[in-house]
Amino acid sequence: MNDEAISSNTADRRSMQKTTEDQLIHILETELVKALGCTEPIAIAYASAMAKKYLGAIPEK
């Protein structure tokens, strides 16, 4: 490969990484909501995961 091709490939990879990064940021900004406390969402997620583990299925209620 010549220097021009290497430079072009590097620029293409940076562009793809930036696009992927922008897409991920957009998803996070769209899907995440602010929580009033920092432990409550984690506690709920953990309790749900443990319930599924011990029940062997996702609870209906």
FENRA-V257440 format. One record per residue. N is the residue number from 0. RES is the residue in one small letter. PHI is phi in whole degrees, -180 to 180 (NA if undefined). PSI is psi in whole degrees, -180 to 180 (* if undefined). Layout:
BEGIN
((N	RES	PHI	PSI) (N	RES	PHI	PSI))
END
This chain:
BEGIN
((0	m	NA	143) (1	n	-91	171) (2	d	-60	-35) (3	e	-67	-41) (4	a	-67	-41) (5	i	-63	-44) (6	s	-62	-41) (7	s	-65	-44) (8	n	-63	-41) (9	t	-64	-43) (10	a	-65	-40) (11	d	-63	-43) (12	r	-64	-42) (13	r	-63	-40) (14	s	-64	-43) (15	m	-66	-41) (16	q	-63	-41) (17	k	-65	-42) (18	t	-63	-45) (19	t	-63	-44) (20	e	-60	-45) (21	d	-62	-40) (22	q	-65	-44) (23	l	-64	-43) (24	i	-62	-42) (25	h	-61	-44) (26	i	-61	-46) (27	l	-62	-44) (28	e	-64	-34) (29	t	-77	-43) (30	e	-90	-30) (31	l	-83	141) (32	v	-122	150) (33	k	-71	139) (34	a	-106	150) (35	l	-72	-34) (36	g	-124	163) (37	c	-92	-18) (38	t	-96	-25) (39	e	-60	-50) (40	p	-61	-38) (41	i	-69	-41) (42	a	-63	-42) (43	i	-66	-44) (44	a	-63	-43) (45	y	-65	-45) (46	a	-62	-40) (47	s	-65	-44) (48	a	-64	-40) (49	m	-68	-39) (50	a	-62	-45) (51	k	-63	-42) (52	k	-60	-49) (53	y	-80	-27) (54	l	-83	-24) (55	g	82	5) (56	a	-160	169) (57	i	-76	128) (58	p	-63	145) (59	e	-78	-33) (60	k	-136	*))
END
